[in-house]
Amino acid sequence: MTLAQVQKLESKLLLATYDRYPVLLRKGRGVYVYDDRGRRYLDMLSGIGVNSLGYSHPAITKTIARQSKLLVHTSNLFYHEYQGLLAAALTKLSGMDRAFFTNSGAEAWEGALKLARAYAKSKTNNSNGKGPKFRILALENAFHGRTFGALATTHKEKYRAPFDPGLPGVHFVKFDDVADLERSFDDSVCAIGFEFVQGEGGVRPLSKAFVETAQRLARKHDALLIADEIQSGLGRTGRWFAYQHYGIQPDLVTIAKPIAGGLPLGALLVSEKVAQCIHPGMHGTTFGGGPLGCAVALQILKTMQQEKMLSHIQKTGSYFIDALDQLQGRHSSIREVRGLGLMIGMELESADLAKTVHKQMLERGIILNRTDETVIRFLPPYIIKKQHVDTVVRELDRVLSHAQVATPAVVQGRTK
Ligand SMILES: Cc1ncc(COP(=O)(O)O)c(C=O)c1O
């Protein structure tokens, strides 16, 4: 089929939820994807933060082929060997105690919210005289997904307003504002949940002061701390989890995107004290934790360890940020470069410029993403090399030079 044929069919038959780019993808290999005309694109977005080992990685394709001939699905009424093994690997890397497997990120986040409420109930029932404990704190600019609970904790009106009223009891704290956090916390809070580096919100890392205050207040008020690591987790920031940069240990952690090489899998990791409040029948899923996804996830973790991927991410990420800092010195239209590891944002002076850059880079065969209006987001496959970074920065330089008049070099600080 041609692009025009696919577009015609979809426009008639699919819900109009996506504003797709006019590109028909056929295959991927390494850091590249290819369209129907054989044109090659350097994918600096990994699908959307998913294809961490790139496309058609032999470790993944072999595991899919082998496992698909054995067992793709079995219900969660039976055992298969990979859930336990994957839980062992993930709890070891995260410092958490137990896992629950899901189909997606939003579903993992829903599970975290449910457990936060269940944990609070189990405590309130046992302690006399305490008032209701059900409020959930989230952050302004947060993104946690599209299902009802996840949506209620997602800040932007454009996502939530069409579906109001949402889940009661959610309060948004100003991003990285310690004073507002202190004001918002009391004994009625059962959980605070956030991304340590906001992704959709414009690649914004939280400060250590904010995170440490959140942990202190959560402990003081017997509330749970939930880390949304769906985008930032599993190596993306140069550590296994973004919270490990901050030296804290959450009570619940959600992961998904890169976990199974593009197969739909997510996970909720919990501490033992939280795990104690869940009993058979309280929560479950049909597809989550199937043998195919879990076998692939185990292989991905093994490959990342064998190939010393974290150190590669740290080195390539620093190289990338340095190169973008230098680019900022040549283009005053770049307002800020920020990020951790290979989760990087470049904030431009206007949404129009960001749109132009995004479009022209695609025309030049480089896939990027624009988020929070003015931010160009990079979530490249972990396997990218310096030469790919050089290509991207060279093309950005050209696009920015034509899109506006370059001004003398002024290098500004960046958020770390
Ligand atoms: C931080 C974060 N949380 C949750 C989600 C939702 O995940 P999913 O799209 O798999 O439901 C996303 C997706 O972009 C995300 O980036």
The ligand as an SDF file (V2000), in Angstrom:
LIG
                    3D

 16 16  0  0  0  0  0  0  0  0999 V2000
    6.1640    9.4620   32.5210 C   0  0  0  0  0  0  0  0  0  0  0  0
    5.0810    8.6850   31.8400 C   0  0  0  0  0  0  0  0  0  0  0  0
    4.1310    8.0760   32.5850 N   0  0  0  0  0  0  0  0  0  0  0  0
    3.1540    7.3560   32.0190 C   0  0  0  0  0  0  0  0  0  0  0  0
    3.0650    7.2220   30.6560 C   0  0  0  0  0  0  0  0  0  0  0  0
    1.9510    6.3980   30.0580 C   0  0  0  0  0  0  0  0  0  0  0  0
    2.4580    5.2130   29.5210 O   0  0  0  0  0  0  0  0  0  0  0  0
    1.6300    4.3940   28.4070 P   0  0  0  0  0  0  0  0  0  0  0  0
    1.5380    5.2710   27.2040 O   0  0  0  0  0  0  0  0  0  0  0  0
    2.4330    3.1400   28.1870 O   0  0  0  0  0  0  0  0  0  0  0  0
    0.3010    4.1030   28.9960 O   0  0  0  0  0  0  0  0  0  0  0  0
    4.0090    7.8370   29.8460 C   0  0  0  0  0  0  0  0  0  0  0  0
    3.9050    7.7580   28.3740 C   0  0  0  0  0  0  0  0  0  0  0  0
    4.4040    8.5680   27.6430 O   0  0  0  0  0  0  0  0  0  0  0  0
    5.0460    8.5970   30.4520 C   0  0  0  0  0  0  0  0  0  0  0  0
    5.9710    9.1940   29.7170 O   0  0  0  0  0  0  0  0  0  0  0  0
  1  2  1  0
  2  3  1  0
  2 15  2  0
  3  4  2  0
  4  5  1  0
  5  6  1  0
  5 12  2  0
  6  7  1  0
  7  8  1  0
  8  9  2  0
  8 10  1  0
  8 11  1  0
 12 13  1  0
 12 15  1  0
 13 14  2  0
 15 16  1  0
M  END
$$$$
